[in-house]
Amino acid sequence: MDLSFLKKELPPIHWNRVMPLLRWQMGRLGNSGKIGFGLIIAASIYYALAVIPQETELQKLKDRAVSLQAQIVSKKSSSDGTGGETGQKMSSDQALQVFYDFFPRIDSSPFWIRELVGLAQKRGVELASSEYRLINESDARLARYEMILPVKGNYSQIRAFIADALEAVPAMAISAVAIKRENTTADKLDVRLEINLYLNK
């Protein structure tokens, strides 16, 4: 098969020609088409902002748990004088304790809030007045700190802020994202983030 065509350079895109064509196509959609197109864009943004980071964060937590388990097995082998004998596993109580030790202490919530504020400033995201509520159930080992963060910025700024926040605060999870734009030409998005920060009692 002749694959020489793959080596050819693609012609440059002339945006001054493409943009009028796009505007014309948008005009043909009508109101229903524009609403449908907007829903597709909103769904794509939600997937990029919420679903993909959560999948990445889940994998990080799994890798962290495996790493901690390996460290405990290694320390136990050294203390027992077995010289790193393989085949040892943690008990269920030890594994559970490793899991809970991963989460920050309950009195550290002010530190993590300051961390989020700092990340928002770093990315140029406007952070409006936020709501906070501590859910501390007596029969649970973890407390849940619920935060509602209304933020404003362009798409790239908000996406970078969310990515930084999930990396800096690994015990945090985004439970919901609501996106609003004043009109189709507005550069900035109004985003309402519902965040859960899990804390060890």
C-alpha positions in Angstrom: 0.0 0.0 0.0 1.3 3.4 -0.9 1.5 5.5 2.3 3.4 8.4 0.8 0.3 10.6 1.1 0.7 10.4 4.9 4.0 12.3 4.6 2.5 15.2 2.9 1.9 18.3 5.0 -1.7 19.3 5.6 -2.7 22.6 4.1 -2.8 25.5 6.6 -6.2 26.5 8.0 -7.3 30.0 7.1 -9.5 31.0 10.0 -10.7 34.2 8.2 -12.4 31.9 5.7 -13.5 29.2 8.2 -15.2 31.5 10.7 -17.8 33.0 8.3 -18.6 29.5 7.2 -19.1 28.4 10.8 -21.3 31.4 11.6 -23.4 30.6 8.5 -23.8 27.0 9.6 -24.8 28.1 13.1 -27.4 30.4 11.6 -28.9 27.5 9.7 -29.4 25.5 12.9 -32.3 27.5 14.2 -33.2 27.8 17.9 -33.6 24.1 18.5 -30.4 23.3 16.7 -28.5 25.9 18.7 -29.9 24.5 22.0 -28.9 21.0 21.0 -25.5 22.2 20.0 -25.1 24.0 23.3 -26.1 20.9 25.2 -23.5 18.9 23.4 -20.8 21.5 24.3 -22.0 21.6 27.9 -21.8 17.8 28.2 -18.3 17.8 26.7 -17.2 20.4 29.2 -18.7 18.5 32.1 -17.0 15.3 30.9 -13.6 17.1 30.7 -14.0 18.9 34.0 -15.6 16.3 36.2 -15.4 12.8 34.8 -11.9 12.6 33.5 -10.2 14.2 36.6 -12.2 11.8 38.8 -11.0 8.8 36.9 -7.4 10.0 37.1 -7.8 10.7 40.9 -9.3 7.2 41.5 -6.3 5.6 39.8 -3.9 7.8 41.9 -5.7 6.6 45.1 -5.4 3.0 44.0 -1.7 3.4 43.2 -1.2 5.2 46.6 -2.9 2.3 48.5 -0.7 -0.3 46.7 2.4 1.8 47.5 1.5 2.1 51.2 0.8 -1.6 51.4 4.2 -2.4 49.9 5.9 -0.1 52.4 4.2 -1.7 55.4 5.0 -5.2 54.2 8.6 -4.2 53.7 8.9 -2.7 57.2 7.3 -5.7 58.8 9.7 -8.0 57.0 12.6 -6.0 58.2 11.4 -6.0 61.8 10.8 -9.7 61.7 14.2 -10.4 60.3 12.8 -12.2 57.3 15.0 -10.2 54.9 12.1 -9.1 52.7 10.5 -12.5 52.3 7.7 -12.4 49.8 4.2 -13.6 50.2 3.3 -11.6 53.3 0.1 -9.7 53.3 -1.5 -7.2 55.6 -4.4 -8.2 57.8 -7.8 -6.6 57.1 -7.4 -4.3 60.1 -4.0 -3.1 58.9 -5.2 -2.5 55.4 -8.2 -0.5 56.8 -5.9 1.6 59.0 -3.6 2.3 56.0 -6.7 3.5 54.1 -7.9 5.9 56.9 -4.3 7.2 57.5 -4.3 8.5 53.9 -7.0 11.1 54.7 -6.0 14.4 56.4 -7.0 15.1 60.0 -10.4 16.7 60.7 -8.8 19.9 62.1 -6.8 20.5 58.9 -9.8 21.8 56.9 -8.8 25.6 57.2 -5.5 24.7 55.6 -7.1 23.0 52.6 -9.5 25.8 52.1 -6.6 28.3 52.0 -5.0 25.9 49.5 -8.0 26.1 47.2 -8.1 29.9 47.4 -4.4 30.1 46.6 -4.9 27.8 43.5 -7.8 29.9 42.3 -5.7 33.1 42.5 -2.8 31.4 40.8 -5.0 30.5 37.8 -6.8 33.8 37.7 -10.2 32.3 38.7 -12.7 34.6 40.5 -13.9 32.8 43.6 -17.2 34.2 45.0 -18.5 33.7 48.5 -18.5 30.0 49.3 -20.6 27.7 51.5 -19.1 25.2 53.9 -20.7 22.5 56.0 -19.2 19.7 58.1 -21.0 16.4 58.1 -19.7 14.4 61.1 -21.7 11.2 61.6 -20.9 9.5 64.9 -20.8 5.9 63.4 -18.4 6.9 60.5 -14.6 6.9 60.6 -14.5 9.8 58.1 -16.1 13.2 58.3 -17.3 14.9 55.1 -16.6 18.6 54.6 -19.1 19.9 52.0 -18.1 22.9 50.0 -19.9 24.9 47.3 -17.5 27.0 45.3 -19.0 29.5 42.8 -16.1 30.3 40.4 -15.8 32.5 37.3 -13.3 32.4 34.5 -12.7 31.2 31.0 -12.7 27.5 30.2 -8.9 27.0 30.3 -8.6 28.8 33.6 -11.4 26.8 35.3 -10.1 23.5 33.9 -6.6 24.3 35.1 -7.9 25.2 38.6 -9.8 22.0 38.9 -6.8 19.9 37.8 -4.6 21.7 40.3 -7.1 21.3 43.1 -7.5 17.5 42.6 -3.7 17.1 42.5 -3.0 19.3 45.6 -5.9 17.9 47.7 -6.1 14.2 46.9 -8.8 13.6 49.6 -11.1 15.9 47.7 -13.8 14.8 45.3 -16.0 16.9 43.0 -19.6 15.7 43.3 -21.3 18.1 40.9 -20.5 20.8 38.3 -23.0 23.3 37.1 -22.0 25.6 34.2 -23.6 28.8 33.1 -22.8 31.4 30.5 -24.4 34.8 30.2 -24.7 34.5 26.4 -23.0 32.6 23.5 -20.4 35.4 23.0 -19.4 35.7 26.6 -15.8 34.7 27.3 -16.2 33.7 30.9 -18.2 30.9 32.5 -20.0 30.9 35.8 -19.3 27.5 37.4 -20.8 26.1 40.6 -18.5 23.4 42.0 -19.9 21.0 44.7 -16.9 19.5 46.5 -16.5 16.9 49.2 -13.4 16.9 51.4 -13.0 13.7 53.3 -11.3 14.0 56.7 -10.0 11.5 59.2 -11.4 11.8 62.7 
